[in-house]
Structures are given as structure tokens and as C-alpha cells.
Amino acid sequence: MPFDPTKPAPGDDLDAVLILAQLNALKALIDMQAAQINSLQAQLNTGLAGTSSNSDAVANLSLTIANNPPQNFDVQPIADKLDELINALRR
């Protein structure tokens, strides 16, 4: 018996069989929702697996800035590395 939110109606005599059927129907709905959530979580986990490795090809920026204040040629490698990282993360 599927869950019927209209039962028991106000003023109805309480029937153990009806109440038990309602509770079992609610439990079945909860179990179905939990199974759907577990399935969606598995799909999400599969979709996210490995995404952090998108940027693995981008090497660390080993840079020492000798000039104070920095000159354009000092900071251009930073901008280039940032562009490389952004492009890697867009894949």
C-alpha cells in the first residue's frame, strides 16, 4: 500500500494495521530517497575523481626577484605561469 497522507483522517478510530501500513510506506519512501541520494553521490564522486590532477602539468614557479622595485621582466614570468595554470584548470 502506498503512503496516503490523508489517513488516518481526523476523528478516525486508530487502526494498528492502517498505521503500520502507513509507517511501512513511509519507510519505503525514505529508503528509495536514500538510494537515489547514494546513486547521485556515487555519480558526483566519479565526476570529481581526478579533477585535481588537471593542473599537474603546470610546473612550480621557481623565481627569485632581484630588483626592488620589480621590473616588468621580473614579473612577466608570474603572469605567464598564472595564464598557464588558468588554461590547465579549464580543461
TORVOLUM-600952 format. One line per 3 residues: number of its first residue (from 1); for each residue x, y, z of N, C-alpha, C. Coordinates in pm, whole numbers. Layout:
NUM = X/Y/Z/X/Y/Z/X/Y/Z ~ ...
//
This chain:
1 = 85/-117/0/0/0/0/89/123/0 ~ 69/217/-95/148/340/-94/104/432/20 ~ 193/519/59/162/614/166/47/704/125
4 = -48/724/214/-162/812/191/-165/915/303 ~ -127/1041/275/-120/1141/382/-256/1178/439 ~ -365/1132/378/-498/1164/430/-545/1064/535
7 = -465/959/557/-505/856/654/-408/852/770 ~ -454/834/889/-593/837/932/-644/981/932 ~ -769/998/899/-832/1129/898/-867/1169/1041
10 = -876/1300/1064/-917/1342/1199/-1051/1278/1237 ~ -1057/1227/1356/-1178/1163/1405/-1188/1015/1377 ~ -1097/963/1289/-1098/818/1261/-1050/741/1384
13 = -1105/622/1399/-1051/532/1500/-913/487/1453 ~ -819/478/1546/-685/432/1510/-688/282/1488 ~ -634/243/1375/-629/102/1337/-482/64/1325
16 = -439/-31/1402/-298/-70/1404/-251/-114/1266 ~ -334/-184/1192/-296/-232/1059/-274/-114/965 ~ -365/-15/971/-352/104/886/-227/183/924
19 = -206/204/1052/-89/281/1098/39/209/1058 ~ 45/79/1077/163/3/1040/187/11/889 ~ 80/2/810/95/14/665/147/152/627
22 = 97/256/692/143/392/665/292/407/700 ~ 330/356/816/471/364/857/562/286/763 ~ 517/168/721/596/89/626/608/160/491
25 = 500/226/449/504/301/323/600/419/334 ~ 598/488/448/694/597/469/837/547/470 ~ 859/435/535/995/376/538/1041/342/398
28 = 951/289/316/986/256/177/1023/383/99 ~ 948/491/121/981/619/55/1116/671/99 ~ 1143/663/229/1273/709/281/1386/625/224
31 = 1368/494/219/1471/406/164/1496/436/16 ~ 1389/465/-58/1403/497/-200/1480/628/-217 ~ 1448/728/-134/1520/856/-141/1667/837/-106
34 = 1694/756/-5/1833/732/35/1910/663/-77 ~ 1846/569/-146/1912/501/-257/1940/599/-370 ~ 1848/691/-396/1870/791/-500/1984/884/-462
37 = 1989/924/-336/2097/1011/-289/2231/939/-301 ~ 2235/812/-263/2359/735/-273/2404/724/-418 ~ 2309/705/-509/2342/696/-651/2397/829/-702
40 = 2333/939/-663/2381/1071/-705/2518/1100/-647 ~ 2540/1059/-522/2671/1081/-460/2779/1002/-533 ~ 2747/880/-573/2843/799/-648/2874/864/-783
43 = 2773/917/-849/2795/985/-977/2881/1109/-957 ~ 2855/1185/-850/2935/1303/-821/3079/1266/-792 ~ 3099/1162/-711/3235/1118/-680/3310/1076/-805
46 = 3241/1005/-896/3303/963/-1022/3339/1084/-1106 ~ 3249/1182/-1110/3274/1302/-1189/3389/1385/-1136 ~ 3404/1386/-1005/3510/1467/-944/3644/1395/-937
49 = 3642/1264/-948/3767/1188/-935/3868/1233/-1040 ~ 3983/1267/-995/4091/1303/-1087/4091/1448/-1131 ~ 3990/1526/-1093/3987/1664/-1141/4100/1748/-1082
52 = 4148/1712/-964/4256/1790/-907/4386/1771/-984 ~ 4394/1667/-1063/4516/1643/-1141/4521/1725/-1269 ~ 4416/1803/-1297/4416/1887/-1417/4536/1980/-1421
55 = 4581/2026/-1307/4690/2123/-1303/4827/2058/-1280 ~ 4834/1925/-1281/4961/1858/-1254/5070/1892/-1355 ~ 5031/1923/-1477/5130/1952/-1581/5194/2089/-1563
58 = 5136/2172/-1479/5192/2306/-1456/5303/2294/-1352 ~ 5423/2325/-1395/5538/2316/-1304/5537/2430/-1203 ~ 5605/2408/-1090/5618/2514/-991/5695/2631/-1050
61 = 5664/2748/-1000/5733/2869/-1045/5853/2891/-952 ~ 5970/2864/-1003/6093/2887/-926/6149/3019/-975 ~ 6127/3121/-896/6161/3256/-940/6213/3336/-822
64 = 6320/3405/-844/6372/3499/-746/6371/3637/-810 ~ 6307/3730/-744/6302/3866/-796/6415/3944/-730 ~ 6508/3989/-813/6628/4054/-762/6612/4204/-753
67 = 6525/4260/-834/6512/4406/-838/6406/4454/-740 ~ 6435/4567/-676/6340/4629/-586/6332/4777/-619 ~ 6230/4822/-678/6105/4755/-711/6122/4662/-831
70 = 6034/4562/-841/6045/4469/-954/6022/4540/-1086 ~ 6090/4491/-1187/6075/4544/-1321/5979/4454/-1399 ~ 5937/4499/-1515/5844/4421/-1597/5900/4282/-1626
73 = 6026/4272/-1660/6085/4141/-1690/6093/4052/-1567 ~ 6084/4111/-1445/6082/4031/-1323/5946/3965/-1300 ~ 5839/4035/-1333/5705/3986/-1303/5637/3918/-1421
76 = 5691/3932/-1542/5627/3868/-1657/5620/3716/-1644 ~ 5722/3650/-1590/5710/3505/-1571/5595/3466/-1476 ~ 5562/3553/-1382/5449/3526/-1291/5319/3529/-1369
79 = 5302/3631/-1452/5181/3642/-1535/5171/3524/-1630 ~ 5282/3484/-1690/5282/3371/-1782/5242/3241/-1710 ~ 5296/3220/-1590/5265/3099/-1514/5118/3099/-1471
82 = 5066/3215/-1434/4925/3225/-1397/4836/3191/-1516 ~ 4871/3241/-1635/4795/3206/-1755/4802/3056/-1782 ~ 4919/2996/-1764/4934/2852/-1785/4845/2773/-1688
85 = 4841/2816/-1563/4759/2749/-1463/4611/2764/-1496 ~ 4568/2883/-1532/4428/2905/-1567/4388/2817/-1684 ~ 4472/2810/-1786/4441/2725/-1901/4436/2577/-1863
88 = 4523/2533/-1775/4522/2393/-1732/4396/2360/-1654 ~ 4349/2454/-1574/4231/2429/-1492/4102/2434/-1573 ~ 4106/2491/-1691/3986/2498/-1776/3962/2369/-1854
91 = 4053/2277/-1855/4035/2153/-1930/3925/2070/-1874
//
